[in-house]
Amino acid sequence: MKKSYIIALVLIITSVVIFINASKDVSTYGDFKMAEKANDKIKIVGLLSKDKPIEYDPEVSPNEMSFYLKDQNGTEKKVQLLKAKPQGFEMSEQIVLTGKMMDDTFVASEILMKCPSKYKNEEIALKSQS
């Protein structure tokens, strides 16, 4: 067999393996009610409950924090994030969490935050001038 055929075959096999591994990480979007029924990871979109406490002590457990999140249906649950507290967390407008429900707590392994735009005031000023 030619060397170029062997290289092409290895590249094809490698790309198939990468594609299969990447497709396993795809989670569905839902709410806390769906998370209670799901056996696999689920993504939940919601808002930080700013009237509830945020528990984070980097000296005791630097890669763990807990807070309360209100999903798009208005259901509020405690969330345990297995990562360090993200910078600007309290200012986030929207939060997307990936994880599973365990008892009455959503245990999240990943977080994405939509933070307020630093250009928001400029956009409002430009719209009012038009």
PEMO-V359727 format. One record per helix or strand of 2 or more residues. SS is the DSSP state (H for helix, E for strand). FROM is the first residue (numbers start at 1). TO is the last residue. If there is no record, write none. Layout:
BEGIN
ss: (SS | SS)
from: (FROM | FROM)
to: (TO | TO)
END
This chain:
BEGIN
ss: (H | E | H | E | E | E | H | E | E | H)
from: (3 | 28 | 32 | 42 | 65 | 76 | 89 | 92 | 105 | 120)
to: (24 | 30 | 37 | 48 | 71 | 81 | 91 | 102 | 115 | 129)
END
